Amino acid sequence: MYMPKVNRMGQASLLSDADYLKIKSHLMSFHHKLIFDIAWWTGERLGAVVQLPTNAVFDAKGKPLDYITFPARTRKASPDGKRQTRQVPTHPNLREILREYSNAHKPNLVGFLFPSSHGSHLQFQAASRALRRAVAKAGLVSNGISTHSFRRTLITKLSRRGIATATIKKITGHQDVHALMKYIEVSDDQIKEAIATL
């Protein structure tokens, strides 16, 4: 099932907190719930999330780390072909989710956090299908939600909360500020408010 990006000029739509919780309630697998929780709280692309080594998230005792590390090899290359490791502070809400996950599911501390039955990591396509099913069950298919909605939502939320572009760029790992700016959605209300300040 295809999720169209209706009237969004090819951009994934933003997720409200309510939409995210509604989608999450329709994810059947505890692995899938954690994949999208990590995407929600870090703004990382799904392709990097599914490849996370367990030791990039948990210490040797299964305790959540202060930072989640996305290795360079798992991340999208910049236009010059380089890949950069990205570290994101573990948000307190995500830390609690990770703690509960570790206590309930005892992840293997060697290898991938989201292993597949073939000895590798869960594939992007499997996680994407899980999201599409959950979006459909939540009745949100026409909203233009895609796997990239998580990254775009985090970046736009930071911008709307007044976080400096340079800080957002450091958080997201963007090398190019122009590429970063494409993620930020400006609403009609924001435009009206800006004009009203003149």
Contacts in CASP RR format, 6 or more apart in sequence:
PFRMAT RR
TARGET T0000
AUTHOR 0000-0000-0000
METHOD contacts of the structure
MODEL  1
MYMPKVNRMGQASLLSDADYLKIKSHLMSFHHKLIFDIAWWTGERLGAVV
QLPTNAVFDAKGKPLDYITFPARTRKASPDGKRQTRQVPTHPNLREILRE
YSNAHKPNLVGFLFPSSHGSHLQFQAASRALRRAVAKAGLVSNGISTHSF
RRTLITKLSRRGIATATIKKITGHQDVHALMKYIEVSDDQIKEAIATL
1 132 0 8 1.000
1 133 0 8 1.000
1 136 0 8 1.000
1 141 0 8 1.000
3 132 0 8 1.000
3 135 0 8 1.000
3 141 0 8 1.000
3 144 0 8 1.000
3 145 0 8 1.000
3 146 0 8 1.000
4 142 0 8 1.000
4 144 0 8 1.000
5 11 0 8 1.000
5 12 0 8 1.000
5 13 0 8 1.000
5 144 0 8 1.000
5 146 0 8 1.000
6 142 0 8 1.000
6 143 0 8 1.000
6 144 0 8 1.000
8 144 0 8 1.000
11 152 0 8 1.000
11 182 0 8 1.000
11 185 0 8 1.000
12 144 0 8 1.000
12 145 0 8 1.000
12 146 0 8 1.000
12 147 0 8 1.000
12 148 0 8 1.000
12 149 0 8 1.000
12 152 0 8 1.000
13 143 0 8 1.000
13 144 0 8 1.000
13 145 0 8 1.000
13 146 0 8 1.000
13 149 0 8 1.000
13 152 0 8 1.000
14 149 0 8 1.000
14 152 0 8 1.000
14 153 0 8 1.000
14 156 0 8 1.000
14 185 0 8 1.000
15 23 0 8 1.000
15 40 0 8 1.000
15 145 0 8 1.000
15 149 0 8 1.000
15 150 0 8 1.000
15 153 0 8 1.000
19 138 0 8 1.000
19 140 0 8 1.000
19 143 0 8 1.000
19 145 0 8 1.000
20 36 0 8 1.000
20 40 0 8 1.000
20 153 0 8 1.000
22 138 0 8 1.000
22 140 0 8 1.000
23 36 0 8 1.000
23 131 0 8 1.000
23 134 0 8 1.000
23 135 0 8 1.000
23 138 0 8 1.000
23 140 0 8 1.000
23 145 0 8 1.000
24 33 0 8 1.000
24 36 0 8 1.000
24 37 0 8 1.000
24 134 0 8 1.000
25 138 0 8 1.000
26 133 0 8 1.000
26 134 0 8 1.000
26 135 0 8 1.000
26 137 0 8 1.000
26 138 0 8 1.000
27 33 0 8 1.000
27 36 0 8 1.000
27 130 0 8 1.000
27 131 0 8 1.000
27 134 0 8 1.000
28 130 0 8 1.000
28 133 0 8 1.000
29 130 0 8 1.000
30 101 0 8 1.000
30 104 0 8 1.000
30 105 0 8 1.000
31 114 0 8 1.000
31 122 0 8 1.000
32 127 0 8 1.000
32 130 0 8 1.000
32 131 0 8 1.000
32 134 0 8 1.000
34 97 0 8 1.000
34 98 0 8 1.000
34 101 0 8 1.000
34 113 0 8 1.000
34 114 0 8 1.000
35 46 0 8 1.000
35 49 0 8 1.000
35 50 0 8 1.000
35 114 0 8 1.000
35 122 0 8 1.000
35 127 0 8 1.000
35 130 0 8 1.000
36 127 0 8 1.000
36 131 0 8 1.000
36 150 0 8 1.000
37 94 0 8 1.000
37 97 0 8 1.000
38 44 0 8 1.000
38 49 0 8 1.000
38 52 0 8 1.000
38 57 0 8 1.000
38 68 0 8 1.000
38 94 0 8 1.000
39 45 0 8 1.000
39 46 0 8 1.000
39 49 0 8 1.000
39 147 0 8 1.000
39 150 0 8 1.000
39 151 0 8 1.000
40 150 0 8 1.000
40 153 0 8 1.000
40 154 0 8 1.000
41 90 0 8 1.000
41 91 0 8 1.000
41 93 0 8 1.000
41 94 0 8 1.000
41 97 0 8 1.000
41 154 0 8 1.000
42 49 0 8 1.000
42 68 0 8 1.000
42 70 0 8 1.000
42 88 0 8 1.000
42 94 0 8 1.000
42 154 0 8 1.000
43 88 0 8 1.000
43 150 0 8 1.000
43 151 0 8 1.000
43 153 0 8 1.000
43 154 0 8 1.000
43 155 0 8 1.000
43 172 0 8 1.000
44 70 0 8 1.000
44 75 0 8 1.000
44 86 0 8 1.000
44 88 0 8 1.000
44 151 0 8 1.000
45 75 0 8 1.000
45 76 0 8 1.000
45 147 0 8 1.000
45 148 0 8 1.000
45 151 0 8 1.000
46 124 0 8 1.000
46 127 0 8 1.000
46 128 0 8 1.000
46 147 0 8 1.000
46 150 0 8 1.000
47 74 0 8 1.000
47 124 0 8 1.000
47 127 0 8 1.000
48 70 0 8 1.000
48 74 0 8 1.000
48 75 0 8 1.000
48 76 0 8 1.000
48 86 0 8 1.000
49 70 0 8 1.000
49 114 0 8 1.000
49 127 0 8 1.000
50 114 0 8 1.000
50 121 0 8 1.000
50 122 0 8 1.000
50 123 0 8 1.000
50 124 0 8 1.000
50 126 0 8 1.000
50 127 0 8 1.000
51 71 0 8 1.000
51 73 0 8 1.000
51 74 0 8 1.000
51 112 0 8 1.000
51 121 0 8 1.000
52 68 0 8 1.000
52 70 0 8 1.000
52 74 0 8 1.000
52 112 0 8 1.000
52 113 0 8 1.000
52 114 0 8 1.000
52 121 0 8 1.000
53 71 0 8 1.000
53 111 0 8 1.000
53 112 0 8 1.000
53 113 0 8 1.000
54 107 0 8 1.000
54 108 0 8 1.000
54 109 0 8 1.000
54 110 0 8 1.000
54 111 0 8 1.000
54 112 0 8 1.000
54 113 0 8 1.000
55 109 0 8 1.000
55 110 0 8 1.000
55 111 0 8 1.000
56 65 0 8 1.000
56 68 0 8 1.000
56 69 0 8 1.000
56 70 0 8 1.000
56 71 0 8 1.000
56 113 0 8 1.000
57 64 0 8 1.000
57 65 0 8 1.000
57 68 0 8 1.000
57 98 0 8 1.000
57 113 0 8 1.000
58 64 0 8 1.000
58 65 0 8 1.000
58 98 0 8 1.000
58 102 0 8 1.000
58 107 0 8 1.000
58 109 0 8 1.000
58 113 0 8 1.000
59 65 0 8 1.000
60 109 0 8 1.000
62 102 0 8 1.000
62 107 0 8 1.000
62 109 0 8 1.000
63 99 0 8 1.000
63 102 0 8 1.000
64 90 0 8 1.000
64 94 0 8 1.000
64 95 0 8 1.000
64 98 0 8 1.000
64 99 0 8 1.000
64 102 0 8 1.000
65 90 0 8 1.000
66 89 0 8 1.000
66 90 0 8 1.000
67 87 0 8 1.000
67 88 0 8 1.000
67 89 0 8 1.000
67 90 0 8 1.000
68 87 0 8 1.000
68 88 0 8 1.000
68 90 0 8 1.000
68 94 0 8 1.000
69 85 0 8 1.000
69 86 0 8 1.000
69 87 0 8 1.000
70 85 0 8 1.000
70 86 0 8 1.000
70 87 0 8 1.000
70 88 0 8 1.000
71 85 0 8 1.000
72 83 0 8 1.000
72 84 0 8 1.000
72 85 0 8 1.000
73 83 0 8 1.000
75 83 0 8 1.000
75 84 0 8 1.000
75 85 0 8 1.000
75 86 0 8 1.000
76 83 0 8 1.000
77 83 0 8 1.000
78 84 0 8 1.000
78 175 0 8 1.000
78 176 0 8 1.000
79 175 0 8 1.000
79 176 0 8 1.000
79 179 0 8 1.000
80 175 0 8 1.000
82 175 0 8 1.000
84 173 0 8 1.000
84 175 0 8 1.000
86 172 0 8 1.000
86 173 0 8 1.000
88 171 0 8 1.000
90 98 0 8 1.000
101 107 0 8 1.000
107 113 0 8 1.000
108 115 0 8 1.000
112 120 0 8 1.000
112 121 0 8 1.000
112 122 0 8 1.000
113 121 0 8 1.000
114 121 0 8 1.000
114 122 0 8 1.000
115 121 0 8 1.000
115 122 0 8 1.000
116 122 0 8 1.000
116 123 0 8 1.000
116 126 0 8 1.000
124 147 0 8 1.000
127 147 0 8 1.000
128 147 0 8 1.000
131 145 0 8 1.000
131 146 0 8 1.000
131 147 0 8 1.000
135 141 0 8 1.000
135 143 0 8 1.000
135 145 0 8 1.000
151 172 0 8 1.000
151 183 0 8 1.000
152 183 0 8 1.000
152 185 0 8 1.000
154 172 0 8 1.000
155 168 0 8 1.000
155 172 0 8 1.000
155 180 0 8 1.000
155 183 0 8 1.000
155 184 0 8 1.000
156 183 0 8 1.000
156 184 0 8 1.000
156 185 0 8 1.000
158 167 0 8 1.000
158 168 0 8 1.000
158 171 0 8 1.000
159 165 0 8 1.000
159 168 0 8 1.000
159 184 0 8 1.000
160 190 0 8 1.000
165 177 0 8 1.000
165 180 0 8 1.000
165 181 0 8 1.000
168 174 0 8 1.000
168 180 0 8 1.000
169 177 0 8 1.000
169 180 0 8 1.000
172 180 0 8 1.000
172 183 0 8 1.000
174 180 0 8 1.000
END
